Amino acid sequence: MISLRFPRTLGARIAGLFAFLLVVVTVAVSVLIREFVRRDLEKGTRDSLLNMQDRMADSLERNRREASLFAELGAQAERSEQNAADRGSAMFQVTLVEESRLRGIRLETVASGDSRELQATVLQRGFAGMPTVDYVLVKGGAGRVHLVAAAPVGGIERDRRVVTATLPLGREFLRKESRAIGGEVTLLQRGDMLATSSSCFGCTSCLRQVLSSPEQWRRMEEGHPIYFTFECNPEPQAVVAVPLRTFDGQTVALALSRSRLNERNALRNATIAVAGIGASITVALVCIFLFLVSRVVRPLRELTRAASAIAEGRYGETVPVRGDDEVAVLSGTFNRMSMSMDNAMREISDWNRLLETRVEEKKRELEEVHLRMIEVERLAAMGQVAAGIAHELNNPLSGMMGYSELGIELFRDRKPESFTPQELARMRGYFDNICGLTRRCRDIILDMLKFARQPTEEFSLQSLNDLVGETLAFLENQLRQGNVTFRTEYSPALPPFQGNALQMQQVFTNLVMNAAQAMPGGGVVFVRTRRSGERLEAEFSDTGSGIPPEILRRVFDPFFTTKPVGEGTGLGLSVSRSIVMRHGGEISVSSAVGKGSTFTVVLPVSHGNSAAPHGKEKA
């Protein structure tokens, strides 16, 4: 297979762009010229149809006058014959009849009692003594549309007579008019063909289809002419249809059509001529432009070569300077730039090494600061729960002291053999209670140690429900003192996530403690866990007073707090967000003043034993 490869140089691209634009302009101009020629030819066709319409109207008006004249002359001849029957009158009548036949007009004398009176209502006006000429739509015959002129002869009552001059607008009449105006003539009423001069069945079928449309026929009945075109084999046609009104108010369409073949041929020839001229001009201009571009692009190629050498690290490359034009000025500037870049690159290399050292130092400092912030917040949280833990320890210790004092009083100044079995049993009960209270103290201290042990950066698979449950269990007794209760809704069978248990418990503790502090008079903390696609969500809601909008957008800022001085560090939510982000998740808040706030922690689901987002995975 032969493949064509075009150069991708600047000159080739400029020449290609110029050629493309030139072709686009040429095509656009050609299209505009073709459209102009098409509209001009279409206007010529429309003007030709209008000229045909005017000539047809003149012919019909002439025929109306002739029919009216023949009817009037026939009526005069009838009246002369009644008054004085002479040979001159008879000869005139014979001549009149012959002359009317030559013009296709049929002369008849109709009496008032003739049965044909009902066939043409135009006769009624003639019997009333009024000369009339109009179109009449009849059934059957050579032409279904007749031009009828009626002239009264005279008489009284039932002896009244009318001379009619009838011109059938049939096929022969339409063919004669077609030769006179240079186009085909057709009479239609809606989809009904009345008469036509055309021998093309396809053309007449298309005419019937167009004019049978209710919309088109409504326009005809309103008296508007219609211009339209249609494709017909072998020649396309242009048509103008004008309405004719019959004596009884019916509408007949007079359609004048002519071929558009000459228009199509002229348009095709004009298109070929314009396209040929445009192509010739385009080729000539492209050749001239390529020659000019080659003269300009040569210095640019040398600049490109030198720039490629600099890009490869060979600084100091220069190009020859020819002349004093813009390209020569560019070449000189390039040479100076190339010489100065060598010194600049040495300086940049030194600065890069210095910056890399500084960046590493700052990175280590930031990591240390972040760890300190986490530790400070953890210690602050420990301080918040210390009072509650002291209270928790005080209750069992007080019980232990009370039972011990009871035992001492029972044994004071008495010998062992003096104790009754009931007193010994009561003493054993005291010791059992002391043992149970001691276990309670041990559990509280173990929970405290578990929460306070030094955190690590190790990540492992964790259960969201377990971590949240352990955090709530640790804080439950302390928050119960502030009349704060929990309502939990855990989604079962949640998949694990990669994380650090102590760090995530620190986040959950901070959120729960904040919720409790937002309800100083007591309230309910709603805790929910669920899965949303490939994410796990833990939601903490309170029934407090909510967070105002101006404060809500700053709650995650470091050192921002609304608590009095000495009661908060302002790092809780900032550190919590940092921990969640290190786990590849996010934390968000929504709040309504007077209704409460909701914090949502989102964590990614762990698939198998994949690596943790940050830190190390426990071996």
Secondary structure, 3 states (H helix, E strand, C coil): CCCCCCCCCHHHHHHHHHHHHHHHHHHHHHHHHHHHHHHHHHHHHHHHHHHHHHHHHHHHHHHHHHHHHHHHHHHHHHHHHHHCCCHHHHHHHHHHHHHHHHCCCEEEEEECCCHHHHHCCHHHHHHCCCCEEEEEECCCCCCCEEEEEEEEEECCHHHCEEEEEEEECCHHHHHHHHHHHCCEEEEEECCEEEEECCCCHHHHHHHHHHHCCHHHHHHHHCCCCEEEEECCCCCCEEEEEEEEEECCCCEEEEEEEEECHHHHHHHHHHHHHHHHHHHHHHHHHHHHHHHHHHHHHHHHHHHHHHHHHHHCCCCCCCCCCCCCCHHHHHHHHHHHHHHHHHHHHHHHHHHHHHHHHHHHHHHHHHHHHHHHHHHHHHHHHHHHHHHHHHHHHHHHHHHHHHHHHHHHHHHCCCCHHHCCHHHHHHHHHHHHHHHHHHHHHHHHHHHHHHHHCCCCCEEEEECHHHHHHHHHHHHHHHHHCCCEEEEEECCCCCCCEEECHHHHHHHHHHHHHHHHHCCCCCEEEEEEEEEECCEEEEEEEECCCCCCHHHHCCCCCCCCCCCCCCCCCCCHHHHHHHHHHHCCCEEEEEEECCCEEEEEEEEECCCCCCCCCCCEECC
